[in-house]
Amino acid sequence: MQADVNVQDGRLDFDFWMGKWKGFNRRLNGRLKGATEWEEFECTAEARKILNGLGNFDEVTFNRASGKIHGGAMRLFDVATQQWRIYWADGSSGILDVPMVGSFKDGRGTFYAQEMFEGQPIFSRFIWIPKDDNNCRWEQAFSPDGGASWETNWTMDYTRIE
């Protein structure tokens, strides 16, 4: 059975992300440690649809001072729950992380997971903000206290490559 790409149920939420991108990253040095210094670096990304539009996949190359790092994200839309699951893997471990689960509302995608960080359980959050056809923003934050407070520890501002 093929997905009906004309259905307006959220499966098109990531259409803005399809294509090639150049990104500017700010990554906090020392997560959940009160750090205030940021590492800044560029990246490139390319995203494409999979599964007849019920998912997408992107590959990212980060150009950090310590060298290139490769990663990939697979996003799958769950028709029954109307939510997305985002799976991430980096090029050093090849292991899919715990999926981030969420959806878009009022032009903003918010996704959550509970995972382990340095031996402690935390909540993690991704925010996707499509700004226009050629610009978008991604943010990551961690919460050590069940979501009462959040530390944004990574941001990426993307510009489409024509």
N, C-alpha and C positions, 0 to 999 in steps of 0.2 A: 504494500500500500504506500502511495506517495503522499507527501504533505501537500496541502493546498496552500500555495504561497500567496493566495489572495485573501486568506483569513487574517483579520486584524486582531490577533490575540496576544501579541508580544513577540512572536517569532521573528519579526523584522526589526526589533529594537537595536540590534547591532549592525544594521545595514550601513550606518554612517562610518563604521570602522573598516569596511572592505576597501582594499587597495594598499598603496605603499605610503609609508609615513617616515618622517624624521622627527625624533623626539629629543627633548631636553629634560634630563633627570636631575632631581635633587634628592639625595638619599642621606638620611640622618646617620651620623657616625655614633654608634652605640644606642641601640633601641632599648627603650624602657629603662634607661639609666640616667635620665635627666640631661642628656647631651644637647648641645646647642649648635655644634658645628656640622655642616653639611658637605657631602661630597657631590660635585656636579660633573656630569658627563653626558655625552650624546649617545643616541642609539638610532637604529633603523628598524622598521617593522613592516611586515607584509601580511595582510589578512585576506582570507578567501572563504567562501561558503562551502559547507559540506552537507551531506545528507539531505539534498534537495531543499536546503534553506532552513532545516531544523537545527543547524549548528554551524559553527565556523571554527577556523583554526588560524592562528598567527604564529609566525616565527620572528623573534626579536634578536638583534645583535647589539649588545651593550659595549661601548668603547670606553672602558674604565681605565684609569691610570695603571691598574694592576694587570691589564690585558683585556682581550675580547672575551665576553661571556655570551653564550647562546642560550636561548630559552624558547619555550613555546607554550601557548595556551589553547586549550580546546574548550569551546563553549557549546553546551547542548541545551536546547529548549525543551522542557517537560510540558507536553501538551495538557496532561491531566492537572498539574498543579499551577500551570501558567507561570512557572519560574525558570530561571536560567541556573545552570550549574557551570561554574568556571573551574577548570582543572589546569594547573600550572606544573611544568617540569623544566628544570634547568639542564644545561648541557653537561654538568659535572656529575650529577647523580642519576639522571634518567628515570627518576621516580616521580609519579604524579602526586602532587600535594593533595591534602584534604580539599574537597570542592567548596568553593564559595557559592552560596545559594542566595538568590534574590531576584529582583525585577526592576523595571523602570517605572517611575511615576513622575509626572510633570517634567519630563525631559531629563531626568537624573536617574542613573542606575545605582542601586545600593545593594551590596552583597555581603553576606556574613558567613563566618565559619568559627568553629571552636577547634583549637589545635594546641599543640605543645610548642613552647618557645623556651629554649635553654632549660628544659626540664620542668617547666611550669605551665599549667593550662592557662590559655588566654583566649580572648575573642579577637578575631581579625575582621577587618572591614575593607572592602574595595568600594570606591565611588567612581563612576564613569560619568563625565559631563560632556556631551557633544555641544560645542559652542556654535558652530556653523558647518557648512559643507567641507571646510578645509582645516578645521581646528577642533581639537578635543583635549580633554584632561582626564588623567587617571590619578587616583590617590589611594594610598594604603595607610591604614592606622591599626594600632594594637591597643587592646584594653586588658589590663591585668586584674580589673575589679568588676568583671561581669557586665561591662558596658556603661558603668557609672561615669567613667572618664576615658578619653581617647587620646593617644599620642599619634599624630600624623608623622610617619617616618619615611615616606617616599612619595614623591610626586613626579609625574611625567606630563609635559605639555607637548602635544603632537601637532605637526603641520603636514598636510598632505603633500606628497611628492607627485607632481603631474607626470 
